[in-house]
Amino acid sequence: MMYKRKDGLRKDCAIIMKDNRYRKIEEIDIALREGIPSPGVSDFDFNSCFVFPGFTDVHVHLREPGFLFKETIGTGSEAAAAGGFTNIVTMPNLNPCPDSIENLQVQTEAIKEKGIVNIFPAGAISKGEKGEELADIRELSEHVIGFSDDGRGVMSENLMREAMITAKALNKPIIAHCEDENFPRESSEAEYMQLKRDLDLVRETGCRYHLCHMSTKESVELIREAKSEGLPVTCETAPHYLVLDSELIKDEILREDGGRFKMNPPIKEPEDRRALIEAIKDGTIDMIATDHAPHTAEEKSKGFRDSAFGIVGLETAFPILYTELVLKEIISLDELVDLMSVKPAEIFGIGTGAGTSEEAIASGEYTIWDLDEEYEVNPDEFLTMGRSTPFEGRTVKGRNIMTVIDSKPVWRRQSLDCKMTITENTGISEGFYKLTLRGNHGITKAGQFINIKVPEHYLRRPLSVCDFTKEEVTVIYKVVGSGTEKLAKMTEGEKLDVLSPLGNGFTVTGKKPLLIGGAAGAATMYGLCRKYVEAGIRPTVVAGFRTGNQVFYVDEFAALGAELHIATEDGSQGTKGFVTDVLRNLRTDEFDMFCACGPEMMLKVIDEVMPEGADGQLSFEERMGCGFGACMGCSCETKYGNKRICKEGPVMDRREIIW
C-alpha cells in the first residue's frame, strides 16, 4: 500500500489543539520520550507524531464464541489495536450467551488465549438474551463490566425493573440497547420510546444506566433532561451517526453494495445528526463507541434491504472522526480524544486515567498517530474479518503508528511496500548465504527479522537480521526449500519486496554478557555482539553448527575482539556436540546476561544451564511464523499470554517464560 504524505496540520490549528494536552513526541520531555519503543518504520519523522492515551471502545462485537466465521477474539483485538484501542467492552450476543458463569468462561478462556488488548465482557441481562428470565446476574457480577441484551431491546418492563434493582445492589450498570418492537426498527420511536420507559425505571431504582448507540434527536433530549435531574445516566453514539444521515446516503443505499450502510439502529435524518453533534459539544453525549459488528461478505452482499445489520468500525473510528469533526473545526482534538479515551475509561472504571500525552506514556498504555498522513479507506487492508464499512473509499487523515500496553507494543504499523536492492548474495559456508540489501528497512535492534518476496510469494518464515546500518541490512540464510533456493539464485542489483521490520529484537544490557546461537542464530549473535562492542562491552559467544563445513564468521567475531567458542556435531571444529556442551564447561555464574537465539528445544536446555535468577533474553527464531501474523505465536506461554510473536516477539525475557 502506498501512503500519500502531506505537509502537516493547517496553520490555523488553534481550535484543533485547544488545551494542548495531547502533543507531538518532539514536544514531550526527553526522559519520557526515551521510554517509547521503536516505531518500526523509518520513512517518516516519528517525532512529529502525536501521543494519545489508548482509546476505549465500550461497544464491540467480537463474535467469539459461536460465530468465528464472522470474527474471532484474535482478529477483533488486533483490529482494535490497529485502531488505537487498548480497552474494549464486548457485547453478549454470543453462543453460548454469557448468562451464567459456565457460559462466560468459554469467552474468558478465549480472551486469555487470543486477546492482545484489554477486553472486558458484558454479561447478559436475560437468559439467552430472550427477554424472558433474568440471567445469573449475581454470580456474573464480579466477572463482567455490566449487563446488556445488546442486539435487541428488553421488552418486559418487569424484567428490566428486576434487572435494574439487582444491578443497583451490585453496583453494576445496565448497558441498554433500546429498541421497542412495537415500532418499525427504522423509526425514531423504536429507540426513544423504550429509552423513555427505562429512564422512568432509573428514577424508580437509582440504577446506573448507559444508553448504547444513540441515534435520534428525541433520545438526546431525554438524556439531557435526565442528566439535569441528576440521574445516574450516560450514553454513547457512534461515528456513523455523527458523519452520515439519510440524505447523504439516499443514493448509496440503492447500489449493489448498499448493505454497507445497514446497521441497527439505522442512520437517521439530518436533524438527528445535527442534534447528536450538538450533544457531543455540550457534553450530553459522554463518549463515542464504534458498535463494531462484523459479518461475512455473503451476509453483507444482499443489498441494503436484505443484508445483515452491522458494520465494522474499530480501524476507521479515529481517522473518520478526526477528518470530519476536528479538521472541520466542529470539535477540538482534545475533545475527540476525551470522547474516545478519557471519558469512557473513567465512566466504566477501566484504563489508566491518563489525560495528557505525558501521563499516557508514564502509564505505559498509549497510541501514537501520524495526523498528517492522508489515504483512502480500503477494507482489504483491515485486520478485522469484516469488510463492510460505509466509509469505504473515503479520504481521511490520521494513521496509527503504534499501540502500546504495559509499555510493550501490541501493534505496530508494518510497511509492506519496502523496496530494497541486493548488494551482495554469496555463499559463505556449506548451505549458508550472506544477503545484504540496501534501502529503508526500519531495523533498530539485532534479532529483528525481515521477510522477502521471491519472487511470486513471501518466504514461509522470515530471516533473522545478522547486521545492519542505516542504509543496509544483512541476513545469513540457509537454503532449506524452494523459496530460499530461488533467493540464492538472485544477483546483485535485483530489487526485492521486503517486509520489515518484524519482531522486537535484543536489548543491549548487562556488563558481562554471554551470547549463544545455533546455525543462523549465530549470525544474529554477531549483530548483537557488534552492538555490545559499540557500547564498550566485549561479550563471550558460543556458536553451534552441524558440521565444520557450515561454520562461518570466525574472522568477523575475532575482529570484534569477542571470545568465541564453537561447537560442531561432527567434532571437526571446536567442541564436539552442541552449544550446551560448551556451556557446561564454562563458568556460567560469571555472566550477568544470557542472550540466545535458536530452536525452542535448544533454548529450553540453555535455560536449565543458566544460573537460577540470572537475567536472560531468549529468541524463539523457529516460532517467528511468516511475518504476516498468520501464526499463533510461540508454543511456550508468557505472563502476557500466548500472543502472536510476529507482532511482538520473538525475543522474550527469561523470567516471562512458562516452559
Solvent accessible surface area in square Angstrom, and as a share of the most:
residue,aa,sasa,rsa
1,M,71,0.32
2,M,160,0.72
3,Y,50,0.19
4,K,120,0.51
5,R,104,0.38
6,K,72,0.31
7,D,155,0.81
8,G,20,0.19
9,L,40,0.20
10,R,91,0.33
11,K,205,0.87
12,D,90,0.47
13,C,36,0.21
14,A,83,0.64
15,I,77,0.39
16,I,0,0.00
17,M,29,0.13
18,K,112,0.48
19,D,89,0.46
20,N,69,0.36
21,R,67,0.24
22,Y,0,0.00
23,R,60,0.22
24,K,55,0.23
25,I,4,0.02
26,E,83,0.37
27,E,81,0.36
28,I,3,0.01
29,D,85,0.44
30,I,107,0.54
31,A,73,0.56
32,L,49,0.24
33,R,69,0.25
34,E,134,0.60
35,G,54,0.52
36,I,21,0.11
37,P,27,0.17
38,S,28,0.18
39,P,19,0.12
40,G,2,0.02
41,V,13,0.08
42,S,63,0.40
43,D,79,0.41
44,F,31,0.13
45,D,78,0.40
46,F,37,0.15
47,N,63,0.32
48,S,27,0.17
49,C,0,0.00
50,F,5,0.02
51,V,0,0.00
52,F,0,0.00
53,P,6,0.04
54,G,7,0.06
55,F,0,0.00
56,T,1,0.00
57,D,0,0.00
58,V,0,0.00
59,H,0,0.00
60,V,0,0.00
61,H,10,0.05
62,L,3,0.02
63,R,19,0.07
64,E,11,0.05
65,P,12,0.08
66,G,33,0.32
67,F,64,0.26
68,L,77,0.38
69,F,119,0.49
70,K,18,0.08
71,E,0,0.00
72,T,23,0.14
73,I,1,0.01
74,G,3,0.03
75,T,25,0.14
76,G,0,0.00
77,S,0,0.00
78,E,10,0.04
79,A,0,0.00
80,A,0,0.00
81,A,0,0.00
82,A,14,0.11
83,G,1,0.01
84,G,0,0.00
85,F,2,0.01
86,T,0,0.00
87,N,2,0.01
88,I,0,0.00
89,V,0,0.00
90,T,2,0.01
91,M,1,0.00
92,P,0,0.00
93,N,43,0.22
94,L,17,0.08
95,N,93,0.48
96,P,42,0.27
97,C,15,0.09
98,P,1,0.01
99,D,16,0.08
100,S,24,0.15
101,I,61,0.31
102,E,136,0.61
103,N,39,0.20
104,L,4,0.02
105,Q,99,0.44
106,V,71,0.41
107,Q,4,0.02
108,T,33,0.19
109,E,87,0.39
110,A,12,0.09
111,I,24,0.12
112,K,141,0.60
113,E,94,0.42
114,K,45,0.19
115,G,13,0.13
116,I,9,0.05
117,V,11,0.06
118,N,48,0.25
119,I,18,0.09
120,F,58,0.24
121,P,13,0.08
122,A,1,0.00
123,G,0,0.00
124,A,0,0.00
125,I,1,0.00
126,S,0,0.00
127,K,78,0.33
128,G,33,0.31
129,E,14,0.06
130,K,129,0.54
131,G,20,0.19
132,E,140,0.63
133,E,99,0.45
134,L,31,0.15
135,A,5,0.04
136,D,49,0.25
137,I,3,0.01
138,R,154,0.56
139,E,111,0.50
140,L,0,0.00
141,S,8,0.05
142,E,157,0.70
143,H,102,0.45
144,V,7,0.04
145,I,20,0.10
146,G,0,0.00
147,F,0,0.00
148,S,0,0.00
149,D,4,0.02
150,D,2,0.01
151,G,35,0.33
152,R,103,0.38
153,G,5,0.04
154,V,4,0.03
155,M,70,0.31
156,S,43,0.28
157,E,79,0.35
158,N,113,0.58
159,L,11,0.06
160,M,3,0.01
161,R,61,0.22
162,E,84,0.38
163,A,0,0.00
164,M,0,0.00
165,I,96,0.49
166,T,12,0.07
167,A,0,0.00
168,K,106,0.45
169,A,74,0.57
170,L,46,0.23
171,N,106,0.54
172,K,44,0.19
173,P,8,0.05
174,I,0,0.00
175,I,0,0.00
176,A,3,0.02
177,H,11,0.05
178,C,8,0.05
179,E,16,0.07
180,D,20,0.10
181,E,99,0.44
182,N,117,0.60
183,F,67,0.28
184,P,79,0.50
185,R,93,0.34
186,E,118,0.53
187,S,23,0.15
188,S,24,0.16
189,E,62,0.28
190,A,4,0.03
191,E,6,0.03
192,Y,41,0.15
193,M,72,0.32
194,Q,5,0.02
195,L,0,0.00
196,K,104,0.44
197,R,44,0.16
198,D,0,0.00
199,L,2,0.01
200,D,77,0.40
201,L,3,0.02
202,V,1,0.00
203,R,99,0.36
204,E,102,0.46
205,T,25,0.14
206,G,28,0.27
207,C,0,0.00
208,R,84,0.31
209,Y,3,0.01
210,H,2,0.01
211,L,0,0.00
212,C,0,0.00
213,H,4,0.02
214,M,0,0.00
215,S,1,0.01
216,T,0,0.00
217,K,77,0.33
218,E,50,0.23
219,S,0,0.00
220,V,1,0.01
221,E,96,0.43
222,L,32,0.16
223,I,0,0.00
224,R,77,0.28
225,E,92,0.41
226,A,0,0.00
227,K,59,0.25
228,S,92,0.60
229,E,88,0.40
230,G,61,0.59
231,L,32,0.16
232,P,55,0.34
233,V,7,0.04
234,T,26,0.15
235,C,0,0.00
236,E,1,0.01
237,T,1,0.00
238,A,1,0.01
239,P,6,0.04
240,H,4,0.02
241,Y,5,0.02
242,L,1,0.00
243,V,9,0.05
244,L,6,0.03
245,D,4,0.02
246,S,30,0.19
247,E,93,0.42
248,L,102,0.51
249,I,10,0.05
250,K,106,0.45
251,D,100,0.52
252,E,51,0.23
253,I,43,0.22
254,L,147,0.73
255,R,123,0.45
256,E,158,0.71
257,D,51,0.26
258,G,0,0.00
259,G,0,0.00
260,R,24,0.09
261,F,8,0.03
262,K,20,0.08
263,M,4,0.02
264,N,21,0.11
265,P,11,0.07
266,P,21,0.13
267,I,17,0.09
268,K,16,0.07
269,E,80,0.36
270,P,28,0.18
271,E,72,0.32
272,D,4,0.02
273,R,61,0.22
274,R,142,0.52
275,A,23,0.18
276,L,1,0.01
277,I,21,0.11
278,E,91,0.41
279,A,0,0.00
280,I,10,0.05
281,K,100,0.42
282,D,86,0.45
283,G,32,0.31
284,T,7,0.04
285,I,0,0.00
286,D,18,0.09
287,M,0,0.00
288,I,5,0.03
289,A,2,0.02
290,T,4,0.02
291,D,15,0.08
292,H,0,0.00
293,A,9,0.07
294,P,0,0.00
295,H,21,0.10
296,T,35,0.20
297,A,84,0.65
298,E,125,0.56
299,E,46,0.21
300,K,16,0.07
301,S,70,0.45
302,K,110,0.47
303,G,18,0.17
304,F,66,0.27
305,R,199,0.72
306,D,79,0.41
307,S,4,0.02
308,A,29,0.22
309,F,69,0.29
310,G,6,0.05
311,I,5,0.03
312,V,5,0.03
313,G,10,0.09
314,L,1,0.00
315,E,31,0.14
316,T,6,0.04
317,A,1,0.01
318,F,1,0.00
319,P,3,0.02
320,I,0,0.00
321,L,0,0.00
322,Y,0,0.00
323,T,21,0.12
324,E,22,0.10
325,L,3,0.01
326,V,0,0.00
327,L,31,0.15
328,K,122,0.52
329,E,69,0.31
330,I,52,0.26
331,I,4,0.02
332,S,2,0.01
333,L,0,0.00
334,D,1,0.01
335,E,56,0.25
336,L,0,0.00
337,V,0,0.00
338,D,21,0.11
339,L,4,0.02
340,M,3,0.01
341,S,3,0.02
342,V,35,0.20
343,K,71,0.30
344,P,0,0.00
345,A,10,0.08
346,E,130,0.58
347,I,56,0.28
348,F,15,0.06
349,G,67,0.64
350,I,19,0.10
351,G,38,0.36
352,T,65,0.38
353,G,66,0.63
354,A,8,0.06
355,G,13,0.13
356,T,33,0.19
357,S,0,0.00
358,E,40,0.18
359,E,86,0.39
360,A,0,0.00
361,I,14,0.07
362,A,76,0.59
363,S,47,0.30
364,G,1,0.01
365,E,17,0.08
366,Y,4,0.01
367,T,0,0.00
368,I,0,0.00
369,W,3,0.01
370,D,2,0.01
371,L,3,0.01
372,D,24,0.12
373,E,1,0.01
374,E,36,0.16
375,Y,31,0.12
376,E,108,0.49
377,V,7,0.04
378,N,58,0.30
379,P,10,0.06
380,D,115,0.60
381,E,67,0.30
382,F,21,0.09
383,L,61,0.30
384,T,2,0.01
385,M,75,0.34
386,G,1,0.01
387,R,95,0.35
388,S,14,0.09
389,T,0,0.00
390,P,7,0.04
391,F,6,0.02
392,E,82,0.37
393,G,41,0.40
394,R,74,0.27
395,T,66,0.38
396,V,1,0.01
397,K,31,0.13
398,G,0,0.00
399,R,33,0.12
400,N,4,0.02
401,I,0,0.00
402,M,0,0.00
403,T,0,0.00
404,V,0,0.00
405,I,14,0.07
406,D,90,0.47
407,S,65,0.42
408,K,67,0.29
409,P,17,0.10
410,V,4,0.02
411,W,27,0.09
412,R,22,0.08
413,R,11,0.04
414,Q,40,0.18
415,S,19,0.12
416,L,86,0.43
417,D,52,0.27
418,C,14,0.08
419,K,127,0.54
420,M,1,0.00
421,T,33,0.19
422,I,1,0.00
423,T,45,0.26
424,E,58,0.26
425,N,21,0.11
426,T,66,0.38
427,G,51,0.49
428,I,55,0.28
429,S,26,0.17
430,E,95,0.42
431,G,33,0.32
432,F,1,0.00
433,Y,60,0.23
434,K,49,0.21
435,L,0,0.00
436,T,11,0.06
437,L,1,0.00
438,R,118,0.43
439,G,22,0.21
440,N,92,0.47
441,H,10,0.05
442,G,6,0.05
443,I,9,0.04
444,T,67,0.39
445,K,75,0.32
446,A,3,0.02
447,G,0,0.00
448,Q,3,0.01
449,F,6,0.03
450,I,0,0.00
451,N,0,0.00
452,I,0,0.00
453,K,65,0.27
454,V,0,0.00
455,P,79,0.50
456,E,122,0.55
457,H,81,0.36
458,Y,46,0.18
459,L,8,0.04
460,R,188,0.68
461,R,102,0.37
462,P,11,0.07
463,L,20,0.10
464,S,13,0.08
465,V,0,0.00
466,C,0,0.00
467,D,26,0.14
468,F,21,0.09
469,T,74,0.43
470,K,177,0.75
471,E,88,0.39
472,E,41,0.18
473,V,1,0.01
474,T,15,0.09
475,V,1,0.00
476,I,5,0.02
477,Y,3,0.01
478,K,70,0.30
479,V,46,0.27
480,V,116,0.67
481,G,30,0.29
482,S,71,0.46
483,G,11,0.11
484,T,11,0.06
485,E,88,0.39
486,K,77,0.33
487,L,0,0.00
488,A,21,0.16
489,K,162,0.69
490,M,28,0.12
491,T,83,0.48
492,E,132,0.59
493,G,46,0.45
494,E,67,0.30
495,K,144,0.61
496,L,5,0.03
497,D,35,0.18
498,V,0,0.00
499,L,2,0.01
500,S,3,0.02
501,P,4,0.03
502,L,1,0.00
503,G,5,0.05
504,N,41,0.21
505,G,5,0.05
506,F,3,0.01
507,T,66,0.38
508,V,58,0.33
509,T,56,0.33
510,G,26,0.25
511,K,175,0.74
512,K,94,0.40
513,P,1,0.01
514,L,0,0.00
515,L,0,0.00
516,I,0,0.00
517,G,0,0.00
518,G,11,0.11
519,A,34,0.27
520,A,28,0.21
521,G,0,0.00
522,A,1,0.01
523,A,1,0.01
524,T,1,0.00
525,M,0,0.00
526,Y,25,0.10
527,G,2,0.02
528,L,1,0.00
529,C,0,0.00
530,R,48,0.17
531,K,49,0.21
532,Y,0,0.00
533,V,32,0.19
534,E,107,0.48
535,A,62,0.48
536,G,68,0.65
537,I,39,0.20
538,R,155,0.57
539,P,3,0.02
540,T,9,0.06
541,V,0,0.00
542,V,0,0.00
543,A,3,0.02
544,G,9,0.09
545,F,10,0.04
546,R,146,0.53
547,T,41,0.24
548,G,9,0.09
549,N,103,0.53
550,Q,15,0.07
551,V,16,0.09
552,F,12,0.05
553,Y,20,0.08
554,V,60,0.35
555,D,112,0.58
556,E,66,0.30
557,F,3,0.01
558,A,68,0.53
559,A,89,0.69
560,L,24,0.12
561,G,42,0.41
562,A,13,0.10
563,E,95,0.42
564,L,46,0.23
565,H,52,0.23
566,I,24,0.12
567,A,0,0.00
568,T,0,0.00
569,E,65,0.29
570,D,74,0.38
571,G,29,0.28
572,S,72,0.47
573,Q,73,0.32
574,G,62,0.59
575,T,50,0.29
576,K,145,0.62
577,G,13,0.12
578,F,120,0.50
579,V,4,0.02
580,T,12,0.07
581,D,47,0.25
582,V,6,0.03
583,L,2,0.01
584,R,150,0.55
585,N,122,0.63
586,L,37,0.18
587,R,160,0.58
588,T,18,0.10
589,D,93,0.48
590,E,83,0.37
591,F,19,0.08
592,D,61,0.32
593,M,13,0.06
594,F,1,0.01
595,C,0,0.00
596,A,0,0.00
597,C,0,0.00
598,G,0,0.00
599,P,52,0.33
600,E,30,0.13
601,M,161,0.72
602,M,29,0.13
603,L,0,0.00
604,K,91,0.39
605,V,42,0.24
606,I,1,0.00
607,D,19,0.10
608,E,122,0.55
609,V,35,0.20
610,M,9,0.04
611,P,37,0.23
612,E,176,0.79
613,G,65,0.62
614,A,17,0.13
615,D,50,0.26
616,G,2,0.02
617,Q,19,0.09
618,L,0,0.00
619,S,0,0.00
620,F,0,0.00
621,E,37,0.16
622,E,53,0.24
623,R,83,0.30
624,M,1,0.00
625,G,10,0.10
626,C,27,0.16
627,G,6,0.06
628,F,88,0.37
629,G,3,0.03
630,A,82,0.64
631,C,32,0.19
632,M,82,0.37
633,G,16,0.16
634,C,3,0.02
635,S,72,0.47
636,C,8,0.05
637,E,87,0.39
638,T,11,0.07
639,K,139,0.59
640,Y,54,0.21
641,G,18,0.17
642,N,46,0.23
643,K,39,0.16
644,R,39,0.14
645,I,2,0.01
646,C,2,0.01
647,K,29,0.12
648,E,37,0.17
649,G,2,0.02
650,P,0,0.00
651,V,12,0.07
652,M,22,0.10
653,D,47,0.24
654,R,35,0.13
655,R,166,0.61
656,E,21,0.09
657,I,17,0.09
658,I,105,0.53
659,W,99,0.35
